[in-house]
Amino acid sequence: MTPCTATTAEHALVCSPPPRFGSGAKGQYSQGWLLCEMLLLGKAVLVAIYGLDDVFPDTRTGNVGLAFMFCCILCSALCVALETLLVTHFVTGRRDKARALTSEETPLLEKPDGVDEAAAQQASDARTILTLVAYSAQDTVLLSVAFAAGALAALALALIPYFTGQIVDYATIDQDSHAFTLTTGKLLAASLACAIFTGIRGGLFTVGITRLNVRLRTNLFASLLRQDMGYFDTAKSGEITSRLAADTTTVADQICLNINVLMRSLTQAVLVLIFMFHASWRLAVITFIMIPCALSISKVYGAYFRKLGKKVQAELAEANAVADEALGNVGTVRAHAAEDSVKAAYAAKLQLFYVLEMKTALAYCTYMVTATFLPNVVSAGVLFYGGHLVLANRMSAGALVSFMLYQQSLSGSFQSMGDVLSALSAAVGAADKVVELIHRQPATPAPGTYTPDTFAGRLQLSDVHFRYPARPDAPVLNGLSLQVNPGEVVALVGSSGGGKSSIVKLIQHFYMPSQGHVRFDGRDVGLYNPKWLRRRVAIVNQEPTLFARSIKRNILYGLEREDGVPAAEVPTQADVEHAAQLANIHHVILAMPQGYDSECGERGVQLSGGQKQRIAIARALVRRPAVLLLDEATSALDADSEAAVQDALDGIMKHHTVLVVAHRLSTIQNATRILVVSKGTVVEQGRHEDLIEAGGTYSALVRRQMQKSASTMSLTMRPDQGPGPSMFL
Ligand SMILES: Nc1ncnc2c1ncn2[C@@H]1O[C@H](COP(=O)(O)OP(=O)(O)OP(=O)(O)O)[C@@H](O)[C@H]1O
């Protein structure tokens, strides 16, 4: 019966103390460790069961026996160290990969030491822990039951050595077969109780982990959706999804599992200590002094080893940088016949890495000798003194066996607590990023709440200056002013990169101008309730995005019950079909086998570009908006699709207030006003004819496009189409 079995298994799962790397190394280390322990335990049991007098007839021989045991332990420790040295060599590659991953996950480990930084880190850790506690508080009952089950399991576990000692006494000294059988039954009952409560604890914690995981994901997702567009411009999408997909699970798993083990080890240690004092207070005091000494040595070594690990990692990163640079520019390397110098540079970096790794291996070897030897020294010391107590009839042999088992269990608990605490701090480091993101406040102020009874849709931009947060040094709009009155169709034209789409984004309040105002009906766009406003100001983007759902649900996107829209306000099937008719796509949808229920596929891949765009137009129109923002994009469409989209837009523009980023001459010709945008300002405005007559930027733009169009006309023009409508500006 080994009371540490559960500890060892769980320990291996959750703890990542610095000196143990790679499952192979850890496995072999554990085997060697177990061998030593079994050797020692075997001796202890032998000595205790048969009585020191039988095995070693007198105290002197007993001492010789113990000296022999010390030799055995030392040999075992050396064997383990040797084995470790070899394993260190073999697992070097795997370990560095693991380290690189760990450092990527927890860059706080890589930050330079500094008082301010350390204080900030502490504050951030505290906030992370508080957040996680707050999230877990919702499962107080579940977790309390899990902890109670854990405590009962620890109690039952602590009883096992106690009964084992009694069994030894009944079988050897007292020779009481009835008590022997009864105690064996008790031992089995304690084992069963321990197993059942361990199972309950494990199951409940798994439920807790999953619930925390779901809660973290939900809150993180909500926080991400709340963020300003500037955040998405700078954040890497892979990183964001990895936070959501991997980090949340890691955090929930690591934190819960480590807290679970910590609580269990703590309870176990307390109970074991009580039993130990009960078995022999003298021995308990000795153990209590020796175990922390042994653990302190491990701790000091751990810090040194981590430092060494960082250096190794830095060296490896430099070697990788040399390889990356060479492989990323292999053509240049070859063209300049620089292969030899690149190889030499890489080898030099690897040599530095190798030397450091040798130091690491040596340090690891030393550690293993100490770490293997010291616990056994503790055991041997306890056994030596305990043997004397037994010889002096101050303690029974069974109590000594119990004590030895408790001592094993206690050092296991201490070790496990130390490991779990360091693993917890790493997990808190990983959680930091998730919690930080959950608490991140968008750069834009809180959404407005204004929902007026009437909305004419008068749009006004006055003296707007703007730079994207991702490129704060590049001004995009420089004091731009414009007005769109209800019923007007205003077209924005100008060369690419002039800032037309940026104007549309500001009107949507995706970004805030650094200076100036964007207003609807005289009120700042940010004051309006965004949900309310999105129904009154609709957009058709340059590259409309459809989602993997039915056509009907794509048209209704954002207007369904799940979006918080009251049932009475959700557009009906008739509304959807009407919008599709206006968008010139109804007949196409009806021709599909499943009509409005036809799937669009991921990003709308099952539809053509023109169909996608017309569905996006229907999506805008189903809102019955007061203002339509159109960022025309027809350049990617073939002539037929373009004509279909254009027909739809022409129809719409007659009945709406429209601000259109125009690429077609037909749109521009019909516009109430044309604004020519260049370098972030309106350089010309007026009707088509007036601007042509003025002979400025606009007329030059039209002339240039006419020439370009004439040269490609035969490819892009339908037979019934003149050169005009298919022009792109
Ligand atoms: N998200 C962004 N982050 C940083 N800079 C951006 C971003 N979007 C656009 N820009 C930059 O802002 C400037 C104006 O871009 P914008 O898309 O508004 O021009 P445009 O007139 O609509 O061009 P086009 O007609 O080609 O669509 C460009 O220099 C562009 O590189």
The ligand as a Gaussian input file, in Angstrom:
#p B3LYP/6-31G(d) Opt

LIG

0 1
 N       -7.141000      50.283000     -40.762000
 C       -6.200000      51.119000     -41.181000
 N       -5.107000      51.341000     -40.448000
 C       -4.152000      52.197000     -40.862000
 N       -4.214000      52.882000     -42.026000
 C       -5.287000      52.690000     -42.819000
 C       -6.329000      51.797000     -42.447000
 N       -7.269000      51.816000     -43.424000
 C       -6.813000      52.668000     -44.352000
 N       -5.642000      53.204000     -44.012000
 C       -4.859000      54.196000     -44.735000
 O       -5.643000      55.387000     -44.785000
 C       -5.487000      56.017000     -46.031000
 C       -6.884000      56.277000     -46.650000
 O       -7.467000      55.023000     -46.931000
 P       -8.965000      54.899000     -47.485000
 O       -9.293000      53.451000     -47.537000
 O       -9.842000      55.770000     -46.696000
 O       -8.783000      55.486000     -48.941000
 P       -9.820000      55.444000     -50.146000
 O       -9.831000      56.816000     -50.688000
 O      -11.110000      54.863000     -49.707000
 O       -9.077000      54.442000     -51.122000
 P       -9.742000      53.389000     -52.159000
 O      -10.483000      54.179000     -53.155000
 O       -8.549000      52.692000     -52.731000
 O      -10.601000      52.492000     -51.336000
 C       -4.627000      55.118000     -46.877000
 O       -3.310000      55.641000     -46.870000
 C       -4.641000      53.785000     -46.167000
 O       -3.414000      53.122000     -46.291000

